[in-house]
Amino acid sequence: MSFSRRTTHLKPEGAYAVLARANQLEAEGKDILHLEIGQPDYETFPNVSLAGIRAITQGKTRYTAPDGMPALKEVIARDAGARRGMQIDPDEVVVSPGGKPNLFFPTLALVEPGDEVLYPDPGFPTYEAMIRVAGGVPVAVPLREGNRFSFDLAAFDRLINERTRLIILNSPGNPTGGVIPLTDLEHIAAQARRYDVWVMSDELYARIVYDDLSAPSIATLPGMKERTIIVDGFSKTYSMTGWRLGFGIMPRALAERVGLLLTHSIGSTAHFTQFAGVEALTGPQEMVNAMVAEYQRRRDAMVDGLNSLPGFSCQKPQGAFYAFPNITGTGMTSEALAALFLEKAGVALLPGSAFGEHGEGYLRLSYATSIQTIEKAIERMRAVL
């Protein structure tokens, strides 16, 4: 069977492949510790769940506008603007089922075949996939451990040129947990203005930061709002992964074009889910703060444990909920070591190579799980090593 060239490069995300093997081992009776999937272990906050249930019982189960119901767009504009210190109009907000449509559709709307798109490596696998589906040329910008996993700016300066159409940023980052500092964002913004380039800023983990840090948005810098797409959502902050609710913030003309792509593909985001989103943003935020504080405690336990393993070296991530240890001291490839831990220790985690060429030599472990699970995983890994 033959398929279009735009799909021939697609492959499963590494996390789902590892999860499938882990589930198979569990079915065979093996005890598996799951550190592979980037999903909060918290239940959706009760007030948010109840808002969704109420919406269903009140008949909020109809089509809505393809780009989101006005009440939710207004709340998103107000909340996202206040958190970033910028003015956002509801017409600049596009609601989508999960964050990925607001990654894919602006790329489809902006990138012509042959256009170059700079993206982080190691980075979220969907970035390269969507660039290729749009016919663009993916250009990987290395993230350097010595720079707290921010862009290698010297490499970035060599790679950006007149053919560049879009720059993709992710801060805090998956898989590294790195936060791009303001000085680096200013450098990237200056080059974006110089070459008249769009920027897509994936800020899904923006509220999950530690040690009293913040994750600045490039959209707030001079001359950048009009060329920036902010991608955000509810999955990580409010533990709503299965609700499928995300949003993008972008110039009005692009928002209209993305709305048309939503119209002819998805139709609209679930009606009752959007009411849950309104409650998430307008209701109490103490549970978010408590969850982030607990993640920081788990981060410290994970990093301390990893640094006690022979051949491992791990920085403290500044955000998200992933540890990204350097394992070159073990003398093994990341894929071989990840497979060894799964098969022999019953610890499911991801090889850094699943996130790009520059992820080789690292592993990704999610600490969105209990301290007890983290400690047990470290001891199992130690025994195998």
Secondary structure, 3 states (H helix, E strand, C coil): CCCCHHHHCCCCCHHHHHHHHHHHHHHCCCCCEECCCCCCCCCCCHHHHHHHHHHHHCCCCCCCCCCCCHHHHHHHHHHHHHHHCCCCCHHHEEEECCCCHHHHHHHHHHCCCCCEEEEEECCCHHHHHHHHHCCCEEEEEEEEHHHCCEECHHHHHHHCCCCEEEEEEECCCCCCCCCCCHHHHHHHHHHHHHHCCEEEEECCCCCCECCCCCCCCHHHCCCCHHHEEEEEECCCCCCCHHHCCEEEECCHHHHHHHHHHHHCCCCCCCHHHHHHHHHHHHCCCHHHHHHHHHHHHHHHHHHHHHHCCCCCECCCCCECCEECCECHHHCCCHHHHHHHHHHHHCEECEEHHHHCHHHCCEEEEECCCCHHHHHHHHHHHHHHC
